[in-house]
Amino acid sequence: MIYIFCFIWTLIFTYLAEKQLKEKNKTKALLCLPFAILIPSLVAGLRSLDVGRDVAAYVTPAIKNALSMNFADYMKSPINFGDYLENGYRILIYIFAHISSSSNFSMFMLQLLTMIFVMLFAYKKRDKMSMTFVMLIYMLVWYCVSFTFMRQSLAIAIILYSITFFEEKKYIKTLILFLLAISMHMISYVSLVIYGLMFISRSNIGVRKKKLIYFCYFLVLVLGTLFFEPIVYFLTNVVSILPTKYYDYTQFYFPEQSYSQLSELVMKLFCIFSSLFYMRYANKENSKIDITVVLLLLLTDLSSFLISYKIVNASRIGLYFYYIGLFYLIPNIKMIFKNDGKMRFGVSICLIIIMFGSWVWKFPIKNWCEEFPYRSDIINSYFGGGYYYE
């Protein structure tokens, strides 16, 4: 199966790079890293246009406009029946389209850029997190999702990388990356909450005040989840801050989601319980505060996930919190259980099994967004002998 091949390929070359970095051989490491992201990016780029739903929504129409209009008209032109597209994404597609008119090239470049930012995050955090484990999370939890959520995946990857600068108090670089993410996907504004929580965790306001702030945030999450419909009604029909279409979205129920997203719910709950479990093993109060931030990120995602049973796209807001929470939760296993090798190994195996099981359920079994089996018109036209590549 081509997806499994991509997973193994990426992990092997990431591991080789990580090993070379530990041996202080930076040159060999930098030779391995491009191979780790190139093949998965090629697989994403060579796929048929019906593998992933959003290709026809904002890739091919944007390319068509980019090739038929001058730049000024293109930036103002409606895409796919008037859908809004952020200017940063428009500029990217304009550049890609004038390099190659093929949608496959744009899909390749979007995936490559996404993986570059994820790898940059893994590289900068290599002293505290396993690069191989970071890429394992990406390939099992995020890679196939990015075939559909291309703009958002790139934006989340940029936000993920920006957090490394935020932690170093390099706020100008953080701001530049934040604005870049917004120019790709407007929902990136929600990452301000992530910055805020991390800022509080690293401030000197005292543990009691931090706990009070976190409790208030948790309370807002609970109330927002329970009463989101009247809240949306107030924002749309009373004060008119949001368009009324958002309240209309709350009037639709999609019962099939409860079955198709079962694996995601299991994965989210497992990660939440894991973070609670980690807090028990954290020795220092500051470590517990940091893990509390991760817990709140995962709970924010769970909140948006539950709301998505009434407003389908609400779960996409939670992806910012979910992926970043995972990247800070799972790779820190070796730090939390550094004195307990058996526990570290056992927890790692459980997490890998849960992640892989979630991937199997979501893609091979439920065929989320028609991404399984993998299909490629380009490979088929060159080599023939079959259209499906399971």
C-alpha positions as CSV (number, residue, x, y, z in Angstrom):
1,M,0.0,0.0,0.0
2,I,1.5,3.3,-1.1
3,Y,0.5,5.2,2.1
4,I,2.3,2.7,4.3
5,F,5.3,2.9,2.0
6,C,5.3,6.7,2.5
7,F,5.0,6.3,6.3
8,I,8.0,3.9,6.5
9,W,10.1,5.9,4.0
10,T,9.6,9.1,6.0
11,L,10.3,7.5,9.3
12,I,13.5,5.8,8.1
13,F,15.0,8.9,6.7
14,T,14.0,11.0,9.6
15,Y,15.5,8.5,12.0
16,L,18.7,8.4,10.0
17,A,18.9,12.2,10.1
18,E,18.2,12.2,13.8
19,K,20.9,9.7,14.4
20,Q,23.4,11.8,12.4
21,L,22.5,14.9,14.4
22,K,23.2,13.0,17.7
23,E,26.6,12.0,16.3
24,K,27.2,15.7,15.5
25,N,27.2,15.0,11.7
26,K,25.0,17.8,10.5
27,T,26.0,17.5,6.8
28,K,24.7,13.9,6.5
29,A,21.6,14.8,8.5
30,L,20.7,17.6,6.1
31,L,21.2,15.2,3.2
32,C,18.6,12.8,4.8
33,L,15.9,15.2,5.7
34,P,14.9,16.2,2.1
35,F,14.4,12.5,1.2
36,A,12.1,12.2,4.3
37,I,9.6,14.8,2.9
38,L,10.1,14.5,-0.9
39,I,8.5,11.1,-1.6
40,P,5.3,11.9,0.5
41,S,5.1,15.2,-1.3
42,L,5.4,13.5,-4.7
43,V,2.7,11.0,-3.7
44,A,0.4,13.9,-2.7
45,G,1.2,15.7,-6.0
46,L,0.7,12.7,-8.3
47,R,-2.6,11.7,-6.9
48,S,-5.8,11.9,-9.1
49,L,-7.8,15.1,-8.6
50,D,-10.7,13.1,-7.0
51,V,-8.4,12.0,-4.1
52,G,-9.4,14.6,-1.6
53,R,-12.5,16.8,-1.9
54,D,-11.1,20.3,-2.0
55,V,-9.0,20.0,-5.1
56,A,-12.0,20.9,-7.3
57,A,-13.1,23.6,-4.8
58,Y,-10.0,25.9,-4.7
59,V,-7.1,24.4,-6.6
60,T,-8.2,23.9,-10.2
61,P,-10.5,26.9,-10.3
62,A,-7.8,29.2,-8.9
63,I,-5.3,27.9,-11.4
64,K,-7.8,28.5,-14.2
65,N,-8.3,32.1,-13.1
66,A,-4.5,32.6,-12.6
67,L,-3.8,31.6,-16.2
68,S,-6.7,33.6,-17.8
69,M,-6.4,36.9,-15.9
70,N,-3.9,39.5,-15.1
71,F,-2.6,39.5,-11.5
72,A,-4.8,42.4,-10.3
73,D,-8.0,40.9,-11.7
74,Y,-7.1,37.4,-10.4
75,M,-6.7,38.7,-6.8
76,K,-10.2,40.1,-6.9
77,S,-11.9,37.2,-8.8
78,P,-14.4,34.9,-7.2
79,I,-13.3,31.3,-6.9
80,N,-15.8,28.4,-7.3
81,F,-19.1,30.3,-7.1
82,G,-17.8,33.2,-5.1
83,D,-15.9,31.3,-2.3
84,Y,-13.5,33.5,-0.4
85,L,-9.8,32.7,-0.7
86,E,-7.1,34.3,1.3
87,N,-4.6,36.5,-0.5
88,G,-1.5,34.5,0.5
89,Y,-2.9,31.3,-0.9
90,R,-4.0,33.2,-4.1
91,I,-0.4,34.4,-4.6
92,L,1.0,31.0,-4.1
93,I,-1.3,29.4,-6.6
94,Y,-0.6,32.3,-9.1
95,I,3.1,31.5,-8.8
96,F,2.6,27.8,-9.1
97,A,0.3,28.1,-12.0
98,H,2.8,30.1,-14.0
99,I,5.5,27.5,-13.3
100,S,3.2,24.7,-14.3
101,S,-0.5,24.7,-15.3
102,S,-1.0,21.3,-13.8
103,S,-3.0,21.0,-10.7
104,N,-0.7,18.2,-9.6
105,F,2.2,20.6,-9.4
106,S,0.3,22.9,-7.1
107,M,-0.8,20.0,-4.9
108,F,2.9,18.8,-4.7
109,M,4.1,22.2,-3.7
110,L,1.4,22.7,-1.1
111,Q,2.3,19.4,0.5
112,L,6.0,20.0,0.3
113,L,5.7,23.4,2.0
114,T,3.5,21.9,4.7
115,M,6.0,19.1,5.4
116,I,8.9,21.6,5.3
117,F,7.4,23.6,8.2
118,V,6.6,20.5,10.2
119,M,10.2,19.2,9.7
120,L,11.5,22.6,10.7
121,F,9.5,22.4,13.9
122,A,10.9,18.8,14.5
123,Y,14.4,20.0,13.8
124,K,14.3,23.0,16.2
125,K,12.7,20.9,19.0
126,R,15.1,17.9,18.5
127,D,16.7,18.3,21.9
128,K,13.4,17.9,23.7
129,M,11.4,15.8,21.2
130,S,12.2,12.8,19.0
131,M,12.1,14.0,15.4
132,T,11.1,10.5,14.3
133,F,8.1,10.5,16.7
134,V,7.1,14.0,15.5
135,M,7.0,12.8,11.9
136,L,5.2,9.6,12.9
137,I,2.4,11.7,14.4
138,Y,2.3,13.8,11.2
139,M,2.1,10.8,8.9
140,L,-0.5,8.9,10.8
141,V,-2.7,11.7,12.0
142,W,-2.2,14.6,9.6
143,Y,-0.7,13.5,6.2
144,C,-3.9,12.1,4.6
145,V,-6.0,14.8,6.1
146,S,-3.9,17.4,4.2
147,F,-5.0,15.9,0.9
148,T,-8.3,17.6,1.5
149,F,-7.5,20.4,4.0
150,M,-4.6,21.8,1.9
151,R,-4.8,25.4,2.8
152,Q,-5.5,24.8,6.5
153,S,-2.8,22.1,6.8
154,L,-0.2,24.6,5.5
155,A,-1.5,27.3,7.9
156,I,-1.3,24.9,10.9
157,A,2.2,23.9,10.0
158,I,3.3,27.5,9.9
159,I,1.7,28.2,13.3
160,L,3.4,25.1,14.6
161,Y,6.8,26.4,13.5
162,S,6.0,29.9,14.8
163,I,5.5,28.6,18.3
164,T,9.2,27.6,18.5
165,F,10.0,31.3,18.0
166,F,7.3,32.3,20.5
167,E,8.9,30.1,23.1
168,E,12.2,31.9,22.4
169,K,10.5,35.3,22.9
170,K,11.3,36.2,19.3
171,Y,7.9,37.9,18.8
172,I,8.6,39.6,15.5
173,K,9.4,36.3,13.8
174,T,6.3,34.8,15.5
175,L,4.2,37.7,14.2
176,I,5.5,37.4,10.6
177,L,4.7,33.6,10.6
178,F,1.3,34.3,12.2
179,L,0.4,36.8,9.5
180,L,1.6,34.3,6.9
181,A,-0.6,31.6,8.3
182,I,-3.7,33.9,8.2
183,S,-2.9,34.8,4.6
184,M,-3.3,31.0,3.9
185,H,-6.3,30.3,6.1
186,M,-8.3,32.9,7.9
187,I,-9.3,30.6,10.8
188,S,-5.6,30.8,11.9
189,Y,-6.8,33.7,14.1
190,V,-7.8,31.1,16.7
191,S,-4.1,30.4,17.2
192,L,-4.0,33.6,19.3
193,V,-5.6,31.5,22.0
194,I,-2.7,29.0,21.8
195,Y,-0.1,31.8,22.1
196,G,-2.1,33.2,25.0
197,L,-2.1,29.9,26.9
198,M,1.6,29.4,26.3
199,F,2.4,32.9,27.4
200,I,0.5,32.4,30.6
201,S,2.3,29.1,31.3
202,R,5.7,30.8,31.0
203,S,4.8,34.0,32.9
204,N,5.7,34.8,36.5
205,I,2.2,35.5,37.7
206,G,2.3,32.6,40.2
207,V,0.8,29.1,40.1
208,R,-2.5,30.0,41.8
209,K,-3.3,32.7,39.3
210,K,-2.4,30.4,36.4
211,K,-4.7,27.7,37.8
212,L,-7.5,30.2,38.2
213,I,-7.0,31.4,34.6
214,Y,-7.0,27.8,33.3
215,F,-10.1,27.0,35.3
216,C,-11.9,30.0,33.8
217,Y,-10.9,29.0,30.3
218,F,-12.1,25.4,31.0
219,L,-15.4,26.9,32.2
220,V,-15.8,28.9,29.1
221,L,-15.2,25.8,27.0
222,V,-17.9,23.8,28.9
223,L,-20.5,26.6,28.6
224,G,-19.6,27.3,25.0
225,T,-20.1,23.6,24.1
226,L,-23.4,23.3,26.0
227,F,-24.9,26.6,24.9
228,F,-23.3,27.2,21.5
229,E,-26.6,27.4,19.6
230,P,-28.0,30.3,21.6
231,I,-24.6,32.0,21.6
232,V,-24.5,31.8,17.8
233,Y,-28.0,33.0,17.6
234,F,-27.1,36.1,19.7
235,L,-24.0,36.8,17.6
236,T,-25.9,36.5,14.3
237,N,-29.4,37.7,14.9
238,V,-29.1,40.1,17.9
239,V,-25.8,41.9,17.6
240,S,-25.1,40.9,14.0
241,I,-21.4,40.3,14.5
242,L,-21.5,37.1,12.4
243,P,-23.5,36.5,9.1
244,T,-26.8,34.8,9.7
245,K,-25.7,31.8,7.7
246,Y,-23.7,30.6,10.7
247,Y,-26.9,30.2,12.7
248,D,-28.5,28.4,9.8
249,Y,-25.7,25.9,10.0
250,T,-26.8,25.0,13.6
251,Q,-30.1,23.8,12.3
252,F,-28.7,20.8,10.4
253,Y,-27.9,17.5,12.1
254,F,-25.7,14.8,10.5
255,P,-26.2,11.5,12.4
256,E,-23.8,9.7,10.1
257,Q,-20.9,11.6,11.7
258,S,-21.3,9.8,15.0
259,Y,-20.3,6.6,13.3
260,S,-17.8,7.8,10.7
261,Q,-15.8,9.8,13.3
262,L,-15.8,7.2,16.0
263,S,-12.1,6.6,15.7
264,E,-11.3,10.3,16.0
265,L,-13.3,10.5,19.2
266,V,-11.5,7.6,20.7
267,M,-8.1,9.1,19.7
268,K,-9.0,12.5,21.2
269,L,-10.2,11.0,24.5
270,F,-7.2,8.8,24.7
271,C,-4.9,11.8,24.3
272,I,-6.9,13.7,27.0
273,F,-6.6,10.9,29.5
274,S,-2.9,10.5,28.6
275,S,-2.3,14.1,29.4
276,L,-4.0,13.6,32.8
277,F,-1.9,10.6,33.3
278,Y,1.3,12.5,32.5
279,M,0.4,15.2,35.0
280,R,0.6,12.5,37.7
281,Y,4.2,11.7,36.7
282,A,5.4,15.3,36.4
283,N,7.7,16.1,39.2
284,K,7.9,19.9,39.0
285,E,5.0,22.3,39.4
286,N,6.1,24.1,36.2
287,S,6.0,20.8,34.2
288,K,2.4,20.2,35.4
289,I,1.4,23.7,34.3
290,D,2.9,23.0,30.8
291,I,1.0,19.8,30.5
292,T,-2.2,21.6,31.7
293,V,-1.8,23.8,28.6
294,V,-1.6,20.8,26.4
295,L,-4.7,19.4,28.2
296,L,-6.6,22.6,27.5
297,L,-5.6,22.5,23.8
298,L,-6.9,19.0,23.5
299,L,-10.1,19.9,25.4
300,T,-10.7,22.9,23.1
301,D,-10.4,20.5,20.1
302,L,-12.9,18.1,21.8
303,S,-15.3,21.0,22.3
304,S,-15.2,22.0,18.6
305,F,-15.5,18.3,17.7
306,L,-18.7,17.9,19.7
307,I,-20.1,21.1,18.3
308,S,-19.3,19.8,14.8
309,Y,-22.3,17.4,15.2
310,K,-24.4,20.4,14.6
311,I,-22.0,22.7,12.7
312,V,-19.9,20.5,10.5
313,N,-17.0,22.8,9.9
314,A,-16.6,23.6,13.6
315,S,-14.2,20.7,13.9
316,R,-11.8,22.4,11.6
317,I,-11.3,25.1,14.2
318,G,-10.2,22.4,16.6
319,L,-7.5,21.1,14.3
320,Y,-5.2,23.9,15.3
321,F,-5.5,22.9,18.9
322,Y,-5.5,19.1,18.3
323,Y,-2.4,18.9,16.1
324,I,-0.3,21.3,18.2
325,G,-1.5,19.6,21.4
326,L,-0.4,16.2,20.0
327,F,3.0,17.5,19.0
328,Y,3.6,18.7,22.5
329,L,2.1,15.8,24.3
330,I,3.3,12.6,22.6
331,P,7.0,13.3,21.8
332,N,7.5,14.4,25.4
333,I,7.0,10.9,26.6
334,K,10.8,10.4,27.0
335,M,11.0,13.5,29.2
336,I,8.1,12.6,31.5
337,F,9.2,8.9,31.9
338,K,12.9,9.5,31.6
339,N,13.5,7.4,34.7
340,D,11.1,4.6,33.8
341,G,12.1,2.8,30.6
342,K,9.3,0.2,30.8
343,M,6.6,2.8,31.3
344,R,8.0,4.9,28.4
345,F,8.1,1.9,26.1
346,G,4.6,0.8,27.0
347,V,3.0,4.2,26.6
348,S,4.7,4.7,23.3
349,I,3.5,1.4,21.9
350,C,-0.1,2.1,23.1
351,L,0.0,5.5,21.4
352,I,1.3,4.1,18.1
353,I,-1.4,1.4,18.1
354,I,-4.1,3.9,18.8
355,M,-2.9,6.3,16.1
356,F,-2.5,3.6,13.5
357,G,-5.9,2.1,14.4
358,S,-7.5,5.5,14.1
359,W,-5.9,5.9,10.6
360,V,-7.1,2.5,9.5
361,W,-10.6,3.2,10.6
362,K,-10.8,6.7,9.1
363,F,-9.2,6.0,5.7
364,P,-9.1,2.3,4.5
365,I,-12.4,1.4,6.3
366,K,-14.5,4.6,6.2
367,N,-12.7,6.2,3.1
368,W,-12.8,9.7,4.5
369,C,-13.0,12.2,1.6
370,E,-12.5,9.4,-1.0
371,E,-8.7,9.2,-0.3
372,F,-8.6,5.4,-0.2
373,P,-7.5,3.5,-2.3
374,Y,-4.8,5.8,-3.6
375,R,-5.3,6.7,-7.3
376,S,-3.0,8.4,-9.8
377,D,-3.9,9.2,-13.4
378,I,-0.2,10.2,-14.1
379,I,1.3,7.0,-12.8
380,N,-1.3,5.0,-14.7
381,S,-0.7,6.9,-18.0
382,Y,3.1,6.3,-17.7
383,F,3.2,2.8,-16.4
384,G,-0.3,1.4,-17.1
385,G,-1.3,-1.9,-15.5
386,G,-4.0,-0.6,-13.2
387,Y,-5.6,2.5,-11.8
388,Y,-5.7,1.8,-8.1
389,Y,-2.7,1.6,-5.9
390,E,-3.8,0.2,-2.6
